[in-house]
C-alpha cells in the first residue's frame, strides 16, 4: 500500500500546480494535521482516494468547516483494508485550546482508546500531529514530544508512526525518518511524502478483533 502523507503546509505541487501523476500511485491519503480543509477536500475530489485525518493544533476551523468526504480518525482506531490506524491529534498545551493537551491529558486520551486497540488486536500505524519525546521534537515547549507516545509504541509496537508539527524550516537537524527503539519507523510528514507500507505486516488478528473491526466498518 502506498500512503501519501501530508502535514502542516499545503504543498503547491499538490494544489496550485496539481498534476494527476503526483498522486496516481497513492492508495490512501493521511493528513497529520494543520491543513486547510479545502485542501483535503480538493485532494479527495481529484484523486478519488480515501483520506483520513486528525487535528493539528491550528485546526479549530474544522468544527464549523470540516473537510467533506474525508474520515476523521482522531481518538480512535480505523481499519483500512486490514490495516489498523490509530489517530491522536493535537500538540503540547502552551495556551488554552481544545486541540492542545498536557502530557497527562494525552495519556488519558490514550487510556480512553486502549480498550478499542485491544479489541482490534493492536495497531499497525500510529498517526499523530506532535512527535514522540526524543524523536524529532524540539526544545521549545510548543514542539515538545509526548512521553506517552513512547509508552504506546513500546506496548503495541506499530510498524509506522506518522506525524507533523515540526517543520523542516525549524531546525537544521530536521530528519524525515527515524527508527524508534521499539522498531517503529517514524516519518515526519511535513508538506508531503510517499510511504510504502507492506499490508501483510498487520494480518495477525484474533477472531474477536476481526468481528469488532467488521462492526466498526459497518458504522463508518
N, C-alpha and C positions, 0 to 999 in steps of 0.2 A: 504494500500500500504506500502510495506517495502522498505525503502530507505537505500542503502549502501552509506554513505557519506565519502569522503576521502579528505585529505588535507596535504600539507607540506612535508611529507616524504613517501617514497614508503615502505609500510609495507611488511616485509618478509613473513608474513602469507598469503599475497595476491599475492605474486610474486615469490620469490625464492622457497618458500615452499607451493605453491598454492595447495589447495585441493577443489574440487567442493562443498564439504559440507559447506564450509565457505561462499559461495555466493548463494547457491541454493534457499534461501528464498527471495533474493532481487528481487524486481520488477523494480527498477530504480536505477542507479548509478549517483551520483552527485559529481563532483570534485570542491572543493573550492579553487583550485589554488596551484601553486608552486610544480607541479609534472611533472616528466619526461613524455613526450608524448608517449614514448614507453610503459610505464606503463599503460597509459589509453588504448592504442591500445590492449595491452595484455588482459586487463580485458574485453574489448568488445568482443575480439575473444574467450576467454574462457567461458564467461557467456552467450553470445548472448543476452545481455540486452541493453536497451537504456542507453547511457552515456551522460550526459550533463556536460559542463564545463564552467568555467570562467577563467580569467587570474589572477595569483598571480603576485606579483611584480618581481619575478625572471623568468617569462615565456616568455622572449623575443625570445627564440628559436622557439616558436610556429609560428612565421612569416615564417620561412623557413622550419620548420618541424612540421606542425600541426598534432594533433592526428587523424589519419584517422579512419573513422567510428564513430566518436563522434560528438556531436552537440554543437556548440559554442552559448551560450545564453548570452554572455556578452553585456550589454547595451540594452537588450530587454526582453520582456515577452514571454515566451514559454509555450504552453499548452500541458500537457501530461495527457491523459485520464481525461480531465476535470479539472485538477489541474493547476492553473496559477502560473508560476515560473519566477520571475524576477532575472536576473543576473547582478551584479555590481562588477567587479574585481578591482584589484589594491589596493594600500595602500597609507598612508600619504606620501607626497613628502618630501624626505630628501636628494635627489640628482636628477639630470636631468635624466628622464626616461619617456618613453611613458606609462609605467604601474604604475606610481605614480602620485597622484593628491593632490593638496591643498584642504582645506575644501571647498573653493568657486568653484574650478573646479569640485569636486564631486557633489556639489549642482547643478551645471549646467548640469551635466550628468543626474541627477535625473529629472530636469526640461525638458530635451530633451525627456525622455522616459515617462513622465507623461501623455501626450495625449494617448499613447498606453495603459497605465494602466487604464485610464478612459474608453477607448473603450472596454477593456476586462472586465470591471465591477469590477476592483480591482485585488489584488494578494493574493495568498494563501501561497506561500513560497518565502522568500527573500534569495537569495544566494549571499554572498559577500566573499571577501578574508579577508579584515580588519573587526574588530568588530565595534559595535556602541560605541560611547563615554560613558564610565561609566559602560559598560557591558563586562568585561573580557579584557579590554585593559590594557596597561602598561604605566608607567610614561615617558619612553624614546620616543622621537618623532617618530622614525620609527614604533612604535607599538601603537601610539595614535589611538583611535577610532574616527569615524566621528559623529559629532553632527547632521549632516543632515540625517544620518540613523535613528536617533531617531525621527526626524520630519516625515520621510517617514513611519515609523512604526506607529506613532501616528495617521497619516492621514488615512492610508489604512488598518491597523490592520491585517497583515498577521498572519496566525496561527503559522508558523515556520520561524525562521531565522537560516541559516546555514552559518558558517564562519570558517576560519582557521587563519593563520598568527601568532597567539600567541601559541607557542609550550608549551607542558606540562612541558618541561625541563626548561622553562624560569622563572617560578615563583612557589613558594611553595603554593601560593594561587590559582593556576590553578583550574578552575571549568569547568567540561564537559557540564553542563546545567545550565541555569539561566532563570528567567522569567522577561520579560520586564514589566515596569509599565503599558503599554497598553495591557498586557495579552499575548503577543507573546512569545512562547517558543524558547529560544535561545540555539543552540548547537554549541560548539566548536568542529569541526570535525577533529582535529589534528590526523594524522595517519589514523584511520578509526573508524566508529561507525555505528551501525544499528539503524534506527529510524522508528518507526511505525507512519504512517500518515493516518488519517481517511478521505478518499476521499469525503465522504458526507459533510464534513465541508465547501467545496468550491463550492457547487452546486447552490447557489442563484445567478442567472445570468439574465441580461436583454436580450431581443430578439436581440438587436443591438450587444451586446457583443458576443453572440453566432455566429452571422453571421460573425463578424470580425474575430473571432477565427478560423472559418471554412476556411476563405480566407487565413489566415496566414498559416494554416496547409497545404493547397494546395501548397503554395510557398516552404515550407520545404520539 
